[in-house]
Amino acid sequence: MIDYQTAYQQATGHPAPENAANLTPLFAAIAADQDLPPRGQQSVDAGFTAHTLSDPQENPAVYRYYQWVLANCLVAHPVRELTAQLVGTAFVSANVFQTNLPQPITLNPWQAAAMATIPLMATKAVILENNGVFVWLHHRHPTWPLIDQAGNNFNAAYCQLLPQLVARGLTVTYLGDLDSPGIQIADRVQGLLPQVAADDLFALQAPQQVVEWLTLYGEGKTDARRTRQVTVQTPLLREELRVIHTLGNFVEQEQLIAAYEAKIERWLRE
């Protein structure tokens, strides 16, 4: 097995970054040509923030080390990862509309109006803020009804289809990052769905649950930009934001996959 940290230091003249050893199991999986979850999930599973392995500004030292190992030690092993590149003009969902097409399906703005007459195959669905979490949960639970929020991408198809689905009787609940930007995105979703009570829309991440998750998973996750006070309109979300700001830490969705699986399973059966 290659000693990646030593190889990096010998080749570059720079020591491997702090916590570089966290990436060794990931490199072993790549070398074994294993199928991997989306990049953000890989990053969080290795103990970093979700964008560390895809954004050179998030943690430059770790990003440079990761890229160097891929380019110099694992060049014969292309990374076999599920893509999370779903952002654009489409509405992406799984197991919501009745269709013979493989799931998940993407709908563009020109299809949105016509979908009002397409039967639904679900009575409930979970909206997920992050593409990678949507992709990974669909991969692990291919029959679950899920809707991809795609972060801050409130495109025309999404803004038309989500209220349309709720008006047709689809019950929805939402899960997102527990940080200031994540709470702002949740607030925009609530603004799209004023007919849905906040207690229902955020039933799976109610304030008490947010406190628990921040306590269990937020240790060491400190970033003033991600825990700052911001303006939100929904009282329930203002309460959650106060907790995030007061504790000074945050939790990313990718950290909560196991917790999500248990809570979503129960909610879908209720």
N, C-alpha and C positions, 0 to 999 in steps of 0.2 A: 504493500500500500504506500502511495506517495505521501511524504511529509510535506504538505502544501505550504505550511508556514515557513519551513526552512528553505524550500525551493524559492519562495517569494523573496525572502530576505537575501539569499545568495544572488538572485538574478537582478534585483532592483536596488540593493544596498539599503533598503528600508525595512525595519521590523514589521512583521505582520501586525495589523491593528488589534486593539483590545477586543477580546471576545471572538477573535478569528476562529478559535476552535469550535465555536457554535456552528460553523458552516461545514465542518468535516463530515457529519452524517449526510448533509445534502450533497456534497461532492461525491460521496460514496454511492448515493442513489443515482446520481447522474452517470457515474462511471459504470454502474450496473445496468444502464439503459432502462431505468424504472420510469413508469408514468408518474408525473408529479402534479400536484394541485396548482392553481394559478400562482403567479410570482408573489403576490402579496401574502398569500397563505404560507408559502415557503419561508418568507422573511419573518413572519410572526412566529412560526413554528421554531425558527432558529433563535428566537429571543430578541429580535429587532422590531422596529416599527414597520408597518405594512409597505411603505414606499422605499425602504432602505436598498433593496436590490434592483430597483427600477429607476430611481431618481438620484442622479449623482450629487445633488445638493443636500439630500436628507442626512447622509452619513458618508461623507466623501472617502474616508479611509477604507471603510468596509466595502463600499461600492468599487473602488479601484482594485482592492484585493480580490473580490468576487470576479470581476471582469478579467483580471490577469490570470486567475486559475482557469477560467473557462477557455481563454485564448491560448494558454501555453501548456496546460496539463490535461485538458479534457477536450481538445479540439476534435478528437475522433469520436466524441460522444455528444451529438446534438442534444440540447435540453428538450426532453419530452414532457412539456407542461401544457395544461389546459389554458387556453387563451382567455383573457378577461377583456379583450378589446371589443366591447359592445356599444361604446359610446357613439352617438351620431344622431340621426333623425328618426330612429326606429323605437317602437314600443316592443319590448322583449318580455315574453312570459312563457311559462311552462304549465301545461295541463289546466288551462283556463278555458280556452275555446275548443269546441269539438272540431276536430280536423283529422284527416288521415296523414297529414304531414308529420315528419319526425319532430319531436320536441327538443329544445324550445323553439318557438316561432318568433319571427320578427315581422312587424307590421309598420309600413311607412305611412306618412300623412295622407297619401291618396287612397289608402285602404281603410282608414279609420272610420269614416262615415258608414261604409258598407258593413262593417263588423257588427253594427247594431242589430242585424238580423241573423247573425250566426249564433247557434245555440251554445250555451255554456256547458262545460263538463264538470264544473265545480261550483259549490255554494260558498266556499271560503277560499281565501288566498292570502299569502304572506308577502308583503312588499319588503324588499331588501335593498338597502341603500347602495351597497357596493357590488360592482360587476363580479369581482372574483368570488365573493361569498355566494352570490346567486349561482354562478357556474359550479362551484364546489358542492353546494347543497343539492343542486340538481343532479350532479354526477353521483352523489352518495344516495340520493333518494329520488330516483327518476320519475316517480308517480306523484310527488308532492306538487300542489298548485302554488306556483311562485311567480312574482312579478319583479322585474329588475328596475330599480329606481335610477341606476347609473349615476349615482352621486348628484352633482348639481346640474345635471343635464335635463332640464325641464323642457324637452322639445315638444313640438306641436302635436305629434302623434300621442305622446304620453299624456299631455294636458287634456286631450280630447277623450282618449280611451279610458283613462282611469275613472273620471267622474261618470262616464257612460256605463261602465261596468257596475259601479256602486248603485247607480240609478236603476239598473236592471236587477238588483237584489243581491249582488255579490258582497259578502261580508269580508272586510279586509282588516289586517292589522299590520303594524310597521315595526321594523327593526333597523337601527342605524348605529353609526359610531357614537360613542359617548364622549364627545368633545364639543367645543363651541361651534365649529362649522357643521358638525353632524346634527346638532340641535337646531341650527338655522335651517338645514335641509328638511328636517322633520316638521318644522313650523310651516314651511312652504307646502309640504304635502297636506298638512291639516288645512291650509288655506284653500287648496284645491277641493277639499272634501268637507265643507262646513256642515254638511248634514250628518257626518259621522262624529259621535261624541269622542272627545279626546281620551276618555277612560277606555273606550273600545279600541280606538285606533292605536293606542300605545299600551294595550293590555299586557303585552309580553315584556315591555320595558317600562313598567310603572315606576314612579319615584322610589318606592321602597326597594324594588329590584335593582334600580340604577345605583343606589347606595351600596347594596351588597356586591354588585359587580365591580364598582370602583374600589371597594375595600379589598376584594379578593384578587383582582387582576390589575389594578392601577398602580401598585407599588413600583416606583422607579420610572413611571411614565409621566414625566414632568416636562412641560413646554408651555411657557406663558402665552404663546400665540394660540394654542389649542385649548386653553382653559380660561381665556379672557371673557369678560362680560360682553355680551352682544345683545342686540335688540331682537326679541321674539314676542309674538302676539299671544300665544297660547299659554294660559296660566300654568297648566301642568308642566309644560316645557320650561317655563321660567323657573319653576321650582327645581327641576332637574339641573338646569344650568347653574343655579345658585350652589348646588351641591358640588358640581364639577369645579366651579371657581373657588369655592371655599376649601375643598380638599387639595386643589392644585394639581390633580392628576387626571388622566383620561384612559379610556379603554377603546381599543379598535375591535371591529366586528370579528376579524379573523381570530382573535383570542377567545371568542365565545362559541365556537362551532359546536363543541360538545354540549354546552348549556342550551344553545339554540335547538339542537336536535331533540332534546328531551321536552323542551317547552312547546316547540312547534307540533311535535307528535301529539301531545296532550290537547293542544288547542284545536287541531284538526278533527280530533275525535269527539270534542264536546258538542 
